[in-house]
Amino acid sequence: MKIQKYIPQVVMMIFTFLLLNSCEEKNYEFGDVVAPSNVIVNAEVIGQDATNPNGDGTGVVNFTVTADNALSYKFVFNGVESSAPSGKFTYTFSELGINTYTVTAVAIGTGGVSSTKTIQVDVLALYEAPDDLKNKLYGFDPANPNAISSKTWRIKGEVGGHFGLGPVGGSIFGEWYQASANEKEGVGMYDDRFVFNSDGSFQHQTNGTVFGRNGLIDELSSSGGSGGTIDNADVLNYILADYSGTWSLIAPGGVETLSLSGIGFIGYYIGNHNYEIFDRQIPNELVLRITDANNEFDWWFLITTQDPQTTSPFVFNTLVWEDNFETNGTPDSTKWTYDIGTGVNGWGNNESQYYTERADNAVVENGNLVITAKRENFSGSAYTSARLKTEGLYDFKYGRVEVRAKLPEGAGTWPAIWMLGSNFSTVGWPFSGEIDIMEQTGADKNTVLATCHWQDTASNTKADFSQTTSITNATSEFHLYTLEWTDTSIRVYLDNVKYYELSNSSVLPFNENFFLILNVAMGGTLGGAIDAGFSEAKMEIDYVRVYQ
């Protein structure tokens, strides 16, 4: 019993002795600290040959650095450091003309010790971005070109189709995948901000974490990045502090491109830093496309300067129904049906077309619904076209409708994006109510109008309220036509600018379910006289979305 009493103390003394001796005798070896040597830097000026000694005018230079005993590399130009772990670095010089630039390569060895080598390179840059693009990106004022300005951008996560992927070289936004509204909440994407300044500097405000591609995002470790959660091919909430770099606007092959220096990226890290500006027509928005460093996919991004918390004019922001027209062929029969024929008295408006459901008149191709009005003799009519509707398939009460569309050319064409009350078949028109989100007359292609029609029960007569707004390039460019419909008001916007408002009340028919209609009519009340030389014209619709 006495021996057992002291056993715990004895064991503890032996353990302490062994621990102290092991600590004294353990040696940790970190290896020799060796500065990199034999630093060699090469600069490949794109397009350089005997005829063009300073390159082809794109300003693009591929730098390569090697060194003995180097673990990583970075480059320094104009006071900005850009990490290049593999020793490869591409930069686009945008100052016009032939200019001599000084670039320093830094080779980093064990213990952080480094060696440098500085070279000079002569580069020709011929591209100057148009003023409207510079103004959109950072607020350029041609009347005061030296003024300091900047804009802050973000991923427009609150709408469907803000992030996607598709085949390399594809022309459809997110042909294979599109993120739905707020789908990537909490992964390190939506709280990022991208600041473009007029002096060519760029800041990425990460809010501490970012989102990227597994196997590529590890490149950010040389800039202090680490961690994250692997989710299949994605890495969520990879830790990365705010960083700075530079930006430039270039146009390789005539394609407007936003080039970011160093590790610069937008939304999702994929190891490439040159973003094609695919679409910049909608105010406060840019659609970007970029091929990843593995040459595996094209990645798509919708970015905006609008702050959803303070500047959104809309009440409804949850996407509940959409058609992005991604599958070529006939329109989706679960979403769209057709009106067929000539209706009564040319659909009540003395219109000249026969509506069909043929692919000749309505087809999905290249990411758009295309409605084609044609001159052809068909069932007694001189023209054909199509009128698609969601009647019997989808209707709703109150919400926001967004339709991005390019309108048809030609005198006599009458395109319309509109809605009818779902009780139309029982109560008739105008008792059902009608909301015209967009119509355009056949004689004036520089104006669009919005209208509401209803039956005034007090006077037992048809009532209308219509307003117009001017538009440019309606037949050559896509524009956004938006309806915001509540129990108190009906508002219509062109490219997010309101130009129509009607007060809604319980005595109006605009408090029941409505369905959607898309069509191109010929002649009639608003189409007017049809051009004698008319052969065909198309209305192209990029998407239709409903928010509640």
C-alpha positions in Angstrom: 0.0 0.0 0.0 2.8 2.4 0.8 4.6 1.7 -2.5 1.4 2.3 -4.5 0.9 5.6 -2.7 4.1 7.0 -4.3 3.8 5.5 -7.8 2.1 8.6 -9.4 4.7 10.9 -8.1 7.5 8.7 -9.4 6.0 8.4 -12.8 5.5 12.2 -13.1 9.2 12.8 -12.2 10.4 10.3 -14.9 8.1 11.9 -17.5 9.4 15.4 -16.7 13.0 14.3 -16.9 12.5 12.7 -20.3 10.6 15.7 -21.6 13.3 18.2 -20.5 16.1 16.1 -22.0 14.2 15.6 -25.3 13.7 19.3 -25.5 17.4 20.0 -25.0 18.5 17.4 -27.5 16.0 18.1 -30.4 17.6 20.1 -33.2 15.4 21.7 -35.9 17.0 22.3 -39.3 15.6 24.9 -41.6 18.2 24.6 -44.3 20.6 27.1 -45.6 19.3 30.6 -46.5 20.5 31.0 -50.1 19.8 34.1 -52.2 18.7 33.2 -55.8 21.4 33.8 -58.4 21.7 33.8 -62.2 18.4 35.8 -62.6 17.4 35.8 -66.3 14.5 37.9 -67.6 13.0 37.6 -71.1 10.4 39.9 -72.6 8.3 38.7 -75.6 6.6 41.7 -77.2 3.5 40.3 -79.0 3.7 40.8 -82.7 7.4 41.8 -82.7 9.2 41.1 -85.9 11.6 42.8 -88.3 8.9 45.0 -89.6 7.3 45.7 -86.2 10.2 45.9 -83.7 8.0 47.3 -81.0 5.1 44.8 -81.4 1.8 44.8 -83.2 0.3 47.8 -81.3 -1.7 45.7 -78.7 0.9 46.6 -76.0 0.9 43.0 -74.7 4.2 41.7 -73.4 4.9 38.2 -72.0 7.6 38.2 -69.3 9.5 35.1 -68.1 12.0 35.0 -65.3 14.2 32.1 -64.1 16.8 31.9 -61.4 18.8 29.3 -59.4 17.5 28.6 -55.9 14.3 30.5 -56.4 11.1 29.4 -54.9 8.8 32.1 -56.3 8.8 35.3 -58.3 7.1 38.6 -58.7 7.4 41.6 -61.0 7.4 45.3 -60.2 6.2 47.9 -62.7 5.3 51.5 -62.0 5.5 50.9 -58.2 3.0 48.0 -58.3 4.1 44.5 -57.3 2.5 41.5 -59.1 3.0 38.0 -58.0 4.0 35.4 -60.6 4.7 32.2 -58.7 5.8 30.3 -61.9 7.9 33.1 -63.2 5.5 33.9 -66.1 3.7 37.3 -66.2 1.7 39.1 -69.0 1.2 42.8 -68.9 -0.6 45.1 -71.3 1.0 48.6 -71.7 -1.7 51.1 -72.8 0.1 54.4 -73.1 -0.2 55.4 -76.7 2.8 55.4 -79.0 6.2 53.8 -78.5 7.3 54.0 -74.9 10.2 52.6 -72.9 9.2 50.9 -69.7 11.4 49.7 -66.8 10.3 46.4 -65.3 12.0 44.6 -62.3 11.8 40.9 -61.7 12.2 39.6 -58.2 13.3 36.0 -57.5 12.5 34.9 -53.9 14.5 32.2 -52.2 14.4 30.4 -48.8 13.7 32.6 -45.8 12.3 35.3 -48.0 15.7 36.5 -49.3 15.5 37.8 -52.8 17.5 38.9 -55.8 16.4 41.2 -58.6 17.0 42.1 -62.2 15.8 45.1 -64.0 15.2 45.4 -67.8 13.8 47.9 -70.2 11.4 47.1 -72.9 10.1 49.3 -75.8 6.4 48.8 -76.6 4.0 50.2 -79.2 0.4 50.8 -78.1 -2.1 51.9 -80.7 -5.5 51.3 -79.1 -7.3 54.1 -77.3 -10.6 53.1 -75.6 -13.7 55.1 -76.6 -14.8 57.8 -74.2 -18.1 56.1 -73.5 -16.4 52.9 -72.4 -14.0 54.8 -70.2 -16.9 56.8 -68.7 -18.8 53.6 -68.0 -15.8 52.0 -66.3 -14.5 54.8 -64.1 -16.4 58.0 -64.9 -14.3 59.7 -67.6 -15.3 63.2 -68.7 -14.1 64.2 -72.1 -14.5 67.9 -71.2 -12.2 67.4 -68.2 -9.9 64.5 -69.1 -7.5 65.1 -66.2 -10.2 65.0 -63.6 -9.8 62.2 -60.9 -12.7 59.8 -60.9 -13.5 56.2 -60.0 -16.3 53.7 -59.9 -17.0 50.7 -57.7 -18.4 47.5 -59.2 -19.8 44.3 -57.8 -21.3 41.0 -59.0 -25.0 41.5 -59.5 -25.9 38.5 -57.4 -29.6 39.5 -56.8 -30.6 38.5 -60.3 -30.5 35.2 -62.1 -27.7 34.9 -64.7 -25.1 36.9 -62.9 -22.4 34.1 -63.1 -22.1 31.2 -65.4 -20.0 28.9 -67.6 -20.1 27.6 -71.1 -17.8 26.3 -73.9 -14.7 28.1 -74.8 -15.6 30.6 -77.5 -19.3 30.4 -76.9 -21.6 33.3 -77.5 -24.4 32.6 -75.0 -24.1 33.8 -71.5 -23.6 30.7 -69.3 -24.7 28.3 -72.0 -24.1 25.3 -69.7 -24.8 26.8 -66.3 -26.2 30.0 -64.9 -26.4 30.8 -61.2 -29.8 31.7 -60.0 -30.4 34.8 -57.9 -28.3 34.8 -54.7 -27.3 31.2 -55.3 -23.6 31.8 -54.3 -24.5 33.6 -51.1 -21.8 33.0 -48.4 -19.0 31.7 -50.6 -16.9 34.9 -50.8 -18.3 36.4 -54.0 -21.1 38.9 -53.4 -19.3 41.0 -50.8 -16.3 41.7 -53.0 -16.0 45.2 -54.5 -13.9 46.2 -57.6 -12.7 49.8 -57.8 -11.5 51.2 -61.1 -9.7 54.6 -60.8 -8.9 57.1 -63.6 -5.2 56.9 -62.9 -5.2 53.2 -64.0 -5.1 51.7 -60.5 -7.4 48.9 -59.3 -8.4 47.8 -55.9 -10.1 44.5 -55.0 -11.9 44.8 -51.6 -12.3 41.2 -50.7 -13.9 41.6 -47.3 -11.5 38.8 -46.1 -12.4 35.9 -48.4 -12.8 35.1 -52.1 -14.2 32.4 -54.4 -12.3 30.4 -57.0 -11.4 27.3 -58.9 -9.8 24.4 -57.1 -6.2 23.9 -58.4 -6.0 27.5 -59.7 -6.8 29.6 -56.6 -3.7 28.2 -54.9 -1.8 30.7 -57.0 -3.0 33.3 -54.6 -0.9 31.8 -51.8 2.1 33.8 -52.9 0.0 36.9 -52.2 -0.9 35.8 -48.7 -3.9 33.7 -49.6 -4.7 30.5 -47.7 -7.4 28.1 -46.5 -10.9 27.9 -47.9 -13.4 25.0 -48.1 -13.1 22.7 -51.1 -16.5 22.0 -52.7 -16.0 19.7 -55.7 -14.3 22.0 -58.3 -14.8 25.2 -56.2 -13.0 26.6 -53.3 -15.3 28.7 -51.0 -14.2 31.5 -48.7 -10.5 31.3 -49.5 -8.7 33.8 -47.2 -7.3 36.8 -49.1 -6.8 40.3 -47.9 -7.5 43.4 -50.0 -5.0 44.0 -52.7 -4.2 46.6 -55.4 -3.0 46.5 -59.0 -3.5 48.2 -62.3 -6.0 47.9 -65.1 -6.0 48.7 -68.8 -8.4 48.6 -71.7 -7.2 46.7 -74.8 -8.7 45.4 -78.0 -6.9 42.2 -79.2 -8.5 41.2 -82.5 -10.8 44.2 -82.2 -12.5 42.8 -79.1 -12.8 45.3 -76.2 -11.0 43.7 -73.2 -10.4 44.7 -69.6 -7.0 43.6 -68.5 -6.0 43.3 -64.8 -2.4 43.1 -63.6 -0.9 40.5 -61.3 -3.5 38.4 -59.5 -6.3 40.8 -60.4 -9.6 39.0 -60.9 -13.4 39.6 -60.7 -15.8 37.3 -58.9 -14.2 33.9 -59.3 -10.5 33.2 -59.6 -9.6 31.1 -62.7 -6.0 32.1 -63.3 -6.6 34.4 -66.3 -6.8 38.2 -66.0 -8.1 39.4 -69.3 -11.9 39.9 -69.4 -13.7 40.3 -72.7 -16.3 43.0 -72.5 -19.1 41.0 -74.1 -21.9 43.5 -73.6 -22.0 47.1 -72.2 -25.3 48.4 -73.5 -27.3 48.4 -70.3 -26.6 51.4 -68.0 -24.5 50.6 -64.9 -23.8 47.0 -66.1 -21.1 45.1 -67.9 -21.2 41.5 -69.1 -17.7 39.9 -69.0 -16.4 36.7 -70.5 -13.1 35.0 -69.8 -11.5 31.7 -70.5 -9.8 30.0 -67.5 -6.1 29.2 -67.4 -6.8 25.5 -68.1 -8.6 26.5 -71.3 -11.5 24.3 -70.1 -14.4 26.7 -69.9 -15.5 30.3 -70.6 -16.7 32.0 -67.4 -19.4 34.7 -67.5 -20.0 37.6 -65.1 -22.6 40.3 -64.8 -21.3 43.2 -62.8 -23.0 46.5 -61.8 -22.2 49.8 -60.1 -25.6 49.9 -58.4 -25.9 49.2 -54.7 -28.9 47.0 -54.2 -29.4 48.3 -50.7 -29.7 52.0 -51.6 -30.3 52.6 -55.3 -32.5 49.8 -56.6 -35.8 51.4 -57.7 -37.7 48.1 -57.5 -39.9 46.6 -54.8 -39.7 43.0 -56.1 -36.3 41.3 -56.2 -36.9 37.5 -55.9 -36.8 35.7 -59.3 -39.9 33.5 -59.6 -40.1 32.7 -63.3 -37.8 33.1 -66.3 -37.0 32.0 -69.8 -33.4 32.7 -70.9 -33.9 30.9 -74.3 -30.9 28.7 -73.9 -32.0 25.7 -76.0 -32.1 26.1 -79.7 -35.3 25.0 -81.5 -39.0 25.6 -80.8 -39.8 27.7 -77.7 -40.3 25.8 -74.5 -43.9 24.4 -74.7 -44.1 24.3 -70.9 -43.8 28.1 -70.8 -45.2 29.4 -74.2 -48.3 28.7 -76.3 -49.5 30.6 -79.4 -52.3 32.7 -80.8 -53.0 31.4 -84.4 -54.7 33.1 -87.3 -56.0 36.6 -88.0 -58.3 36.9 -85.0 -61.4 39.1 -85.4 -60.9 42.2 -87.6 -57.2 41.6 -87.6 -57.0 41.0 -83.9 -59.2 44.0 -83.3 -56.7 46.4 -84.9 -57.0 45.8 -88.7 -53.6 44.1 -88.6 -52.4 42.4 -91.8 -50.5 39.3 -90.5 -51.4 35.7 -90.0 -50.0 34.4 -86.7 -48.4 30.9 -87.0 -46.5 28.5 -84.7 -44.0 27.7 -87.4 -40.2 27.9 -86.8 -40.2 30.3 -89.7 -41.9 32.8 -87.4 -40.8 31.8 -83.9 -37.6 30.0 -83.0 -34.9 29.9 -80.3 -31.4 30.4 -81.7 -28.1 31.7 -80.3 -29.6 32.4 -76.9 -32.5 34.5 -78.2 -36.2 34.0 -79.0 -36.5 35.3 -82.5 -40.0 36.4 -83.8 -39.9 37.0 -87.5 -42.5 38.9 -89.5 -42.4 38.0 -93.2 -44.0 39.1 -96.4 -45.6 35.9 -97.8 -49.0 34.8 -98.9 -50.4 32.5 -96.3 -54.0 31.5 -95.7 -55.3 34.6 -97.3 -52.9 37.0 -95.6 -50.0 38.8 -97.1 -47.7 38.5 -94.0 -46.9 36.0 -91.3 -45.6 36.5 -87.8 -46.0 35.0 -84.3 -47.7 35.8 -81.1 -46.5 33.8 -78.0 -48.2 33.9 -74.7 -48.1 32.2 -71.3 -51.9 31.9 -71.0 -52.9 28.7 -69.3 -49.3 28.0 -68.4 -48.2 30.9 -66.1 -49.9 34.0 -64.7 -49.3 36.1 -61.7 -50.5 39.2 -59.7 -48.1 42.0 -58.9 -44.3 41.8 -59.5 -41.5 43.1 -61.7 -41.2 41.9 -65.3 -37.9 42.4 -67.2 -37.6 41.8 -70.9 -34.4 42.4 -72.8 -35.1 42.8 -76.5 -34.0 44.2 -79.8 -36.9 45.5 -81.9 -37.7 44.9 -85.6 -36.8 47.3 -88.4 -39.1 48.6 -91.1 -42.1 50.8 -91.5 -45.3 49.0 -90.6 -43.8 46.7 -88.0 -45.6 46.8 -84.6 -43.7 44.9 -81.9 -45.2 44.5 -78.5 -44.4 43.2 -75.0 -47.6 43.1 -73.0 -50.0 41.4 -70.6 -53.7 40.6 -70.5 -55.9 39.7 -67.5 -56.2 36.0 -67.1 -60.1 36.4 -67.1 -59.9 37.7 -70.6 -61.7 34.6 -72.1 -64.7 35.1 -69.8 -65.1 38.9 -69.3 -63.6 40.0 -72.6 -61.5 43.1 -73.4 -61.1 45.8 -72.1 -62.8 44.5 -68.9 -59.9 42.1 -68.3 -57.4 45.0 -68.4 -54.3 45.3 -70.6 -50.8 46.4 -69.6 -48.5 47.3 -72.5 -44.9 47.2 -71.2 -43.5 48.2 -74.6 -45.0 49.0 -78.0 -43.4 50.7 -81.0 -45.3 52.3 -83.9 -44.4 51.3 -87.5 -43.5 54.9 -88.4 -41.3 56.0 -85.5 -38.4 53.7 -84.4 -36.9 56.3 -82.1 -39.8 56.1 -79.6 -41.4 53.5 -77.5 -44.6 53.7 -75.4 -46.3 52.1 -72.5 -50.1 52.0 -72.1 -52.8 50.6 -69.8 -56.3 49.9 -71.1 -59.4 49.2 -69.1 -63.2 49.7 -68.9 -64.2 52.7 -66.9 -67.2 51.3 -64.9 -68.4 54.8 -63.9 -68.8 56.0 -67.5 -69.1 52.5 -69.1 -66.5 53.5 -71.7 -63.0 52.2 -72.6 -60.2 54.1 -70.9 -56.5 54.4 -71.7 -53.4 56.0 -70.3 -50.3 56.1 -72.4 -46.8 57.7 -72.2 -43.9 57.7 -74.5 -40.1 58.0 -74.3 -37.3 58.4 -76.9 -34.9 55.6 -77.6 -31.8 55.2 -79.7 -30.6 52.1 -81.6 -33.8 50.2 -80.6 -33.5 48.0 -83.8 -29.8 47.4 -83.6 -29.1 47.0 -79.9 -30.8 45.3 -77.0 -32.6 47.4 -74.4 -34.2 46.5 -71.1 -38.0 47.0 -70.8 -39.3 46.7 -67.2 -42.7 46.8 -65.5 -43.1 47.2 -61.7 -46.7 46.4 -60.8 -48.1 46.8 -57.3 -51.5 47.3 -55.8 -50.9 51.0 -55.8 -49.0 51.7 -59.0 -48.0 50.5 -62.4 -44.5 51.8 -63.5 -42.6 51.2 -66.7 -38.9 51.7 -67.2 -36.6 51.8 -70.2 -33.0 50.7 -69.3 -33.9 51.2 -65.6 -35.1 54.8 -66.2 -38.8 55.3 -65.3 -41.0 57.1 -67.8 -44.5 55.8 -67.1 -46.6 55.6 -64.0 -50.3 55.0 -63.4 -51.9 54.9 -59.9 -53.6 51.6 -59.3 -56.7 51.2 -57.2 -59.4 48.7 -56.4 -61.7 50.1 -59.1 -59.3 49.1 -61.8 -58.8 45.6 -63.2 -55.1 45.5 -62.4 -55.5 43.5 -59.2 -56.0 40.1 -60.7 -53.7 37.6 -62.4 -52.3 38.5 -65.8 -50.4 36.5 -68.4 -47.5 37.6 -70.7 -47.6 38.1 -74.5 -44.8 38.7 -77.1 -45.6 39.5 -80.7 -44.8 41.4 -83.9 -47.8 42.7 -85.8 -47.9 44.2 -89.3 -49.8 47.4 -90.1 -53.0 48.1 -88.2 -53.7 50.8 -85.6 -50.1 51.4 -84.6 -48.2 49.6 -87.3 -49.6 52.0 -90.0 -48.5 51.9 -93.6 -46.2 49.0 -94.4 -43.1 49.7 -96.5 -43.7 48.5 -100.0 -40.2 47.0 -100.0 -40.6 45.1 -96.8 -39.5 41.5 -96.9 -39.0 40.5 -93.2 -38.0 41.8 -89.8 -37.1 40.2 -86.5 -37.7 41.0 -82.8 -35.0 39.2 -80.7 -35.6 38.6 -77.0 -32.7 37.7 -74.8 -34.7 36.9 -71.7 -38.0 37.3 -69.9 -37.9 37.4 -66.1 -40.6 37.8 -63.4 -39.7 38.9 -59.8 -42.0 39.0 -56.8 
